[in-house]
Each structure stands twice: as C-alpha cells, then as structure tokens.
C-alpha cells in the first residue's frame, strides 16, 4: 500500500520538524526553569531557532539527537 507508507513518512517528517517551546522542552525533561537556563548558559541544551513571532523553539529532531548523546553503552 503505497499511500500508507507515504502517510507514515509524512507523519515521521512532521514529528521530526515539530517545534517545542522552552516550557514544553522543560516539561518533557522534567527540569526547572533555572536548570534549563543554567544548562543553556553552559551550552548544554540543543540550539534554538526563532519563529515568526521571535520566540525561541527547539526542533524535536535536535532534541532527539542531543538526548542520544547521553545513552549508556550496553552492558557486556
């Protein structure tokens, strides 16, 4: 079913391009506002982009890439 595969790709692309506010990012990580801004000042959060109204957003794909850097190696 080509249309089903196309719909799945479209949904995956939409998910990857999803933009989160700083509040949404903090809520997902369960971190406080002060922790977020401390991490940001130390360069420890994914970069943000500015949307049309000038507010910063985090791209979902950047967050996922950033989080993958914290994965533990499998136990042997």
MOPEDA-V896890 format. One line per field, one symbol per residue. phi: phi as a letter, one per 20 degrees, with the letter a starting at -180 (. if undefined). psi: psi as a letter, one per 30 degrees, with the letter a starting at -180 (. if undefined). burial: b if it has 9 or more other ideal C-beta (glycine too) atoms within 8 Angstrom, else e. Layout:
BEGIN
phi=???
psi=???
burial=???
END
This chain:
BEGIN
phi=.fffffffffffffffegddffffffffelcffffgffgffemdcffdceegenefcdfgfffffffffdfefffe
psi=jeeeeeeeeeeeeeeefkkkleeeeeeefhlleeeefeeefghglllllkaegfkklkkeeeeeeeeffgkkkkk.
burial=eeeeeeeeeeeeeeebbebbbbeebbeeeeeeeebbeebbeeeebbeebebeeeebbbbbebbebbeeeeeeeeee
END
